[in-house]
Amino acid sequence: MKAFFEAIQSLFVDFLFKPLDALRSLELSSWFAANTINWIFMIICASAMVYWIRQLRIFDANGTENQDTTAHSFLK
């Protein structure tokens, strides 16, 4: 049983966390380069939110949005 848990540890420490170790070492030389992926995710989330709000405004302007509190069966 001990070998099983050591295999799991080896999988994560030696293989799956290597990219994170690279980012950690990169942060010492360039903070902006290490946080580029965070900025990419923030841009994607912001653009998705803008798209979602625009779609909500379109449905609200057309009057097709069902705002009844019993619109879903679990809210009865």
VMD Tcl script that builds the backbone (N, CA, C; Angstrom):
set m [mol new atoms 228]
animate dup $m
set s [atomselect $m all]
$s set {name element resname resid chain x y z} {
  {N N MET 1 A 0.813 -1.191 0.000}
  {CA C MET 1 A 0.000 0.000 0.000}
  {C C MET 1 A 0.861 1.260 0.000}
  {N N LYS 2 A 1.998 1.184 0.677}
  {CA C LYS 2 A 2.899 2.337 0.731}
  {C C LYS 2 A 3.438 2.658 -0.665}
  {N N ALA 3 A 3.710 1.623 -1.438}
  {CA C ALA 3 A 4.229 1.828 -2.794}
  {C C ALA 3 A 3.196 2.528 -3.682}
  {N N PHE 4 A 1.921 2.237 -3.451}
  {CA C PHE 4 A 0.855 2.876 -4.226}
  {C C PHE 4 A 0.855 4.384 -4.001}
  {N N PHE 5 A 0.933 4.790 -2.739}
  {CA C PHE 5 A 0.927 6.218 -2.433}
  {C C PHE 5 A 2.224 6.895 -2.867}
  {N N GLU 6 A 3.331 6.180 -2.822}
  {CA C GLU 6 A 4.585 6.739 -3.336}
  {C C GLU 6 A 4.536 6.899 -4.843}
  {N N ALA 7 A 3.826 6.011 -5.529}
  {CA C ALA 7 A 3.660 6.138 -6.980}
  {C C ALA 7 A 2.828 7.373 -7.312}
  {N N ILE 8 A 1.781 7.615 -6.526}
  {CA C ILE 8 A 0.970 8.816 -6.730}
  {C C ILE 8 A 1.809 10.066 -6.480}
  {N N GLN 9 A 2.619 10.035 -5.429}
  {CA C GLN 9 A 3.495 11.171 -5.130}
  {C C GLN 9 A 4.476 11.399 -6.271}
  {N N SER 10 A 5.061 10.341 -6.770}
  {CA C SER 10 A 6.018 10.461 -7.868}
  {C C SER 10 A 5.348 11.024 -9.117}
  {N N LEU 11 A 4.138 10.575 -9.404}
  {CA C LEU 11 A 3.416 11.069 -10.575}
  {C C LEU 11 A 3.227 12.581 -10.497}
  {N N PHE 12 A 2.758 13.061 -9.351}
  {CA C PHE 12 A 2.486 14.491 -9.233}
  {C C PHE 12 A 3.760 15.311 -9.119}
  {N N VAL 13 A 4.680 14.908 -8.259}
  {CA C VAL 13 A 5.870 15.717 -8.003}
  {C C VAL 13 A 6.820 15.689 -9.194}
  {N N ASP 14 A 7.017 14.534 -9.793}
  {CA C ASP 14 A 8.020 14.406 -10.848}
  {C C ASP 14 A 7.505 14.746 -12.236}
  {N N PHE 15 A 6.178 14.692 -12.449}
  {CA C PHE 15 A 5.673 14.902 -13.805}
  {C C PHE 15 A 4.651 16.029 -13.900}
  {N N LEU 16 A 3.593 15.954 -13.125}
  {CA C LEU 16 A 2.482 16.884 -13.316}
  {C C LEU 16 A 2.753 18.288 -12.789}
  {N N PHE 17 A 3.642 18.428 -11.812}
  {CA C PHE 17 A 3.946 19.748 -11.262}
  {C C PHE 17 A 5.174 20.398 -11.893}
  {N N LYS 18 A 5.779 19.776 -12.875}
  {CA C LYS 18 A 6.958 20.359 -13.530}
  {C C LYS 18 A 6.668 21.718 -14.174}
  {N N PRO 19 A 5.528 21.888 -14.865}
  {CA C PRO 19 A 5.257 23.226 -15.419}
  {C C PRO 19 A 5.128 24.297 -14.335}
  {N N LEU 20 A 4.571 23.936 -13.192}
  {CA C LEU 20 A 4.448 24.908 -12.111}
  {C C LEU 20 A 5.809 25.246 -11.517}
  {N N ASP 21 A 6.702 24.272 -11.458}
  {CA C ASP 21 A 8.058 24.556 -10.997}
  {C C ASP 21 A 8.777 25.495 -11.962}
  {N N ALA 22 A 8.516 25.311 -13.256}
  {CA C ALA 22 A 9.123 26.204 -14.244}
  {C C ALA 22 A 8.600 27.631 -14.089}
  {N N LEU 23 A 7.292 27.768 -13.832}
  {CA C LEU 23 A 6.733 29.104 -13.607}
  {C C LEU 23 A 7.295 29.740 -12.343}
  {N N ARG 24 A 7.504 28.929 -11.313}
  {CA C ARG 24 A 8.049 29.463 -10.065}
  {C C ARG 24 A 9.472 29.975 -10.274}
  {N N SER 25 A 10.272 29.257 -11.043}
  {CA C SER 25 A 11.638 29.717 -11.294}
  {C C SER 25 A 11.650 30.911 -12.252}
  {N N LEU 26 A 10.673 30.964 -13.153}
  {CA C LEU 26 A 10.587 32.091 -14.085}
  {C C LEU 26 A 10.210 33.373 -13.358}
  {N N GLU 27 A 9.430 33.245 -12.277}
  {CA C GLU 27 A 8.992 34.434 -11.540}
  {C C GLU 27 A 10.169 35.191 -10.928}
  {N N LEU 28 A 11.231 34.498 -10.605}
  {CA C LEU 28 A 12.397 35.162 -10.028}
  {C C LEU 28 A 13.088 36.076 -11.032}
  {N N SER 29 A 12.979 35.738 -12.314}
  {CA C SER 29 A 13.630 36.573 -13.319}
  {C C SER 29 A 12.680 37.593 -13.951}
  {N N SER 30 A 11.410 37.205 -14.159}
  {CA C SER 30 A 10.465 38.125 -14.796}
  {C C SER 30 A 9.052 37.853 -14.276}
  {N N TRP 31 A 8.528 38.792 -13.498}
  {CA C TRP 31 A 7.197 38.630 -12.936}
  {C C TRP 31 A 6.142 38.651 -14.034}
  {N N PHE 32 A 6.305 39.535 -15.020}
  {CA C PHE 32 A 5.320 39.659 -16.092}
  {C C PHE 32 A 5.239 38.399 -16.944}
  {N N ALA 33 A 6.369 37.786 -17.228}
  {CA C ALA 33 A 6.351 36.558 -18.018}
  {C C ALA 33 A 5.697 35.416 -17.252}
  {N N ALA 34 A 5.916 35.359 -15.956}
  {CA C ALA 34 A 5.346 34.281 -15.159}
  {C C ALA 34 A 3.829 34.435 -15.013}
  {N N ASN 35 A 3.322 35.644 -15.075}
  {CA C ASN 35 A 1.891 35.862 -14.895}
  {C C ASN 35 A 1.146 36.084 -16.206}
  {N N THR 36 A 1.777 35.795 -17.328}
  {CA C THR 36 A 1.134 35.949 -18.627}
  {C C THR 36 A -0.112 35.076 -18.728}
  {N N ILE 37 A -0.041 33.856 -18.246}
  {CA C ILE 37 A -1.199 32.958 -18.339}
  {C C ILE 37 A -2.365 33.498 -17.517}
  {N N ASN 38 A -2.092 34.143 -16.390}
  {CA C ASN 38 A -3.165 34.746 -15.602}
  {C C ASN 38 A -3.842 35.880 -16.367}
  {N N TRP 39 A -3.052 36.682 -17.049}
  {CA C TRP 39 A -3.626 37.777 -17.834}
  {C C TRP 39 A -4.462 37.232 -18.983}
  {N N ILE 40 A -4.012 36.147 -19.597}
  {CA C ILE 40 A -4.781 35.537 -20.683}
  {C C ILE 40 A -6.129 35.056 -20.165}
  {N N PHE 41 A -6.143 34.385 -19.013}
  {CA C PHE 41 A -7.397 33.913 -18.432}
  {C C PHE 41 A -8.312 35.071 -18.052}
  {N N MET 42 A -7.754 36.164 -17.540}
  {CA C MET 42 A -8.580 37.314 -17.188}
  {C C MET 42 A -9.196 37.957 -18.422}
  {N N ILE 43 A -8.460 38.018 -19.515}
  {CA C ILE 43 A -8.989 38.584 -20.761}
  {C C ILE 43 A -10.110 37.698 -21.305}
  {N N ILE 44 A -9.929 36.376 -21.258}
  {CA C ILE 44 A -10.960 35.457 -21.723}
  {C C ILE 44 A -12.224 35.604 -20.879}
  {N N CYS 45 A -12.074 35.667 -19.558}
  {CA C CYS 45 A -13.243 35.810 -18.675}
  {C C CYS 45 A -13.944 37.143 -18.881}
  {N N ALA 46 A -13.189 38.214 -19.048}
  {CA C ALA 46 A -13.789 39.525 -19.264}
  {C C ALA 46 A -14.554 39.565 -20.585}
  {N N SER 47 A -13.989 38.989 -21.637}
  {CA C SER 47 A -14.691 38.986 -22.924}
  {C C SER 47 A -15.936 38.105 -22.876}
  {N N ALA 48 A -15.889 36.990 -22.148}
  {CA C ALA 48 A -17.075 36.147 -22.002}
  {C C ALA 48 A -18.165 36.872 -21.227}
  {N N MET 49 A -17.788 37.645 -20.226}
  {CA C MET 49 A -18.767 38.395 -19.449}
  {C C MET 49 A -19.416 39.495 -20.298}
  {N N VAL 50 A -18.629 40.168 -21.101}
  {CA C VAL 50 A -19.179 41.200 -21.984}
  {C C VAL 50 A -20.145 40.579 -22.981}
  {N N TYR 51 A -19.777 39.439 -23.553}
  {CA C TYR 51 A -20.663 38.743 -24.496}
  {C C TYR 51 A -21.962 38.333 -23.808}
  {N N TRP 52 A -21.881 37.793 -22.600}
  {CA C TRP 52 A -23.045 37.345 -21.864}
  {C C TRP 52 A -23.982 38.513 -21.546}
  {N N ILE 53 A -23.426 39.635 -21.119}
  {CA C ILE 53 A -24.251 40.800 -20.794}
  {C C ILE 53 A -24.916 41.352 -22.048}
  {N N ARG 54 A -24.213 41.348 -23.165}
  {CA C ARG 54 A -24.825 41.809 -24.427}
  {C C ARG 54 A -25.978 40.904 -24.830}
  {N N GLN 55 A -25.814 39.596 -24.684}
  {CA C GLN 55 A -26.892 38.671 -25.007}
  {C C GLN 55 A -28.090 38.875 -24.080}
  {N N LEU 56 A -27.833 39.122 -22.802}
  {CA C LEU 56 A -28.933 39.391 -21.876}
  {C C LEU 56 A -29.688 40.647 -22.271}
  {N N ARG 57 A -28.979 41.672 -22.714}
  {CA C ARG 57 A -29.641 42.911 -23.143}
  {C C ARG 57 A -30.482 42.686 -24.395}
  {N N ILE 58 A -29.993 41.832 -25.313}
  {CA C ILE 58 A -30.756 41.544 -26.537}
  {C C ILE 58 A -32.069 40.851 -26.180}
  {N N PHE 59 A -32.010 39.835 -25.315}
  {CA C PHE 59 A -33.225 39.126 -24.942}
  {C C PHE 59 A -34.166 40.024 -24.134}
  {N N ASP 60 A -33.613 40.900 -23.316}
  {CA C ASP 60 A -34.450 41.813 -22.536}
  {C C ASP 60 A -35.132 42.833 -23.445}
  {N N ALA 61 A -34.425 43.316 -24.470}
  {CA C ALA 61 A -35.006 44.302 -25.391}
  {C C ALA 61 A -36.108 43.680 -26.237}
  {N N ASN 62 A -35.960 42.403 -26.602}
  {CA C ASN 62 A -36.978 41.726 -27.407}
  {C C ASN 62 A -38.171 41.289 -26.568}
  {N N GLY 63 A -38.005 41.251 -25.269}
  {CA C GLY 63 A -39.088 40.817 -24.395}
  {C C GLY 63 A -39.293 39.316 -24.386}
  {N N THR 64 A -38.294 38.567 -24.809}
  {CA C THR 64 A -38.431 37.110 -24.872}
  {C C THR 64 A -37.919 36.404 -23.623}
  {N N GLU 65 A -37.379 37.144 -22.692}
  {CA C GLU 65 A -36.858 36.521 -21.482}
  {C C GLU 65 A -38.001 36.264 -20.509}
  {N N ASN 66 A -38.092 35.034 -20.022}
  {CA C ASN 66 A -39.142 34.670 -19.082}
  {C C ASN 66 A -38.655 34.992 -17.675}
  {N N GLN 67 A -39.221 36.040 -17.068}
  {CA C GLN 67 A -38.791 36.474 -15.753}
  {C C GLN 67 A -39.735 36.003 -14.655}
  {N N ASP 68 A -40.606 35.069 -14.967}
  {CA C ASP 68 A -41.506 34.508 -13.977}
  {C C ASP 68 A -40.707 33.656 -12.993}
  {N N THR 69 A -41.039 33.733 -11.710}
  {CA C THR 69 A -40.270 32.985 -10.708}
  {C C THR 69 A -40.501 31.487 -10.801}
  {N N THR 70 A -41.559 31.072 -11.503}
  {CA C THR 70 A -41.816 29.639 -11.672}
  {C C THR 70 A -41.389 29.167 -13.056}
  {N N ALA 71 A -40.422 29.825 -13.645}
  {CA C ALA 71 A -39.953 29.438 -14.972}
  {C C ALA 71 A -39.275 28.073 -14.935}
  {N N HIS 72 A -38.728 27.720 -13.793}
  {CA C HIS 72 A -38.080 26.422 -13.647}
  {C C HIS 72 A -38.904 25.561 -12.709}
  {N N SER 73 A -38.931 24.286 -12.999}
  {CA C SER 73 A -39.778 23.391 -12.209}
  {C C SER 73 A -39.321 23.283 -10.754}
  {N N PHE 74 A -38.058 23.477 -10.476}
  {CA C PHE 74 A -37.569 23.342 -9.109}
  {C C PHE 74 A -37.850 24.576 -8.260}
  {N N LEU 75 A -38.381 25.652 -8.850}
  {CA C LEU 75 A -38.704 26.863 -8.103}
  {C C LEU 75 A -40.178 26.963 -7.711}
  {N N LYS 76 A -40.943 25.927 -7.967}
  {CA C LYS 76 A -42.393 25.972 -7.676}
  {C C LYS 76 A -42.641 25.973 -6.198}
}
mol reanalyze $m
mol bondsrecalc $m
mol representation Tube
mol addrep $m
